[in-house]
Amino acid sequence: MEFKQLRIGSRDLTIKIWNLNNSECINTLKGHTDSVYCLQLIDKNTLASGSRDLTIKIWNLNNSECINTLKGHTDSVYCLQLIEKNTLASGSYDHSIKIWKI
């Protein structure tokens, strides 16, 4: 049986993954050092998160590990958008948009 999931970033530095069928938290991703402002699902097994810590983290949802940390912004990352299968755009409070090959 497949269940619906919801992913939420937080000011507590974590990303929570919720099972919407029974309202249970099924996983917590930890690795950012400041608030998590945005999330972007890359595919069913990969998630990107942007943070006030100036980084974008790429997560393997199968094992809950951070598989890459993208650095380049000089202020908080507020938005992420998947452009193509392996191309991610990020917007930051530093007034820049960056394009990343992931």
N, C-alpha and C positions, 0 to 999 in steps of 0.2 A: 504494500500500500504506500503510495506516495503522499507526503504531507506538504502543506504550504508552509513556507518559512518567511519570516520578517527579520531584517537585519537593521540594527539601530546603533548609531554612534553616540557617544556621550561625553559629558564634561568630566566623568570619572576616569577618563583615559582608556576606556574599553569599548569594544564592539560586542553587543549581545545579539545572539541568533536565537529567535523564538520559533517554536512550533505553534502555528496558528490553529491547529486542530484541537490542542488541549491547553493552550496558553502557558506552556512551560518553556523556560529558558533552557536550550539544549547545548549551548556553548558560549564561552566568553573568550574573545581574542584580546590579548594584552601585548603591548609593545610600544605604543605611542607614549610620549612623555608629557603631553598636554592634551587638551580637549580635542575630540574627534568631531569634525564639522561636516564631512561629506563622505558618501560611499558610492561606489559604482561596481556593479556586478560585471565582470569581464566575461565569464562563462559560468556554467553551473558549479564549477569547482574552484573558481578564482574570484577574489574580491579585492578591490582597491579602496583605500581609505586615505582621506586628506585630513590634516591636523593643524592645530595652532602651533605645533612643534616644528613647522616649516617643511615637513616631510609628507611623502606619499608612500604608504606601505602596500605591498602586494601580498595577499594572503592565499595560502593553499587551504581551502575549506575542508579537504579530506582529512588533514592531520593538524589543522589549526595553527600551522607555522607561518611566520612571515618569511617569504621567499626572496623578497627584494625590498630595499628602501631607496626611494628616489629622492635625491636632494638637488636643489637648484633655486628654490624660491627663497626670498629674503624676508617674507612675512607669512602669515597664516594662509593655508590652502583652504579655500571656501567652496570650490566646486570642481567636479570631475565629470568628464563626458567621454564615453567610448566613441571613437570616430570610425575605426575599422577594427577588425578582429584583434590586432595586436598594437593598436595605436590609441593612446589616451591623451586627452587634453585636460589641463588643469588651469584653474583660475585662482589668483591669489590677491590678498590685500596689498601686495607690493605693486599692484597695477600691471601685472604681466599675465600672459597666457603662455603656457609652455606645452609643447607637443612631445610626447614620450613614446618610444618604441619599447614595448614590454614583452 
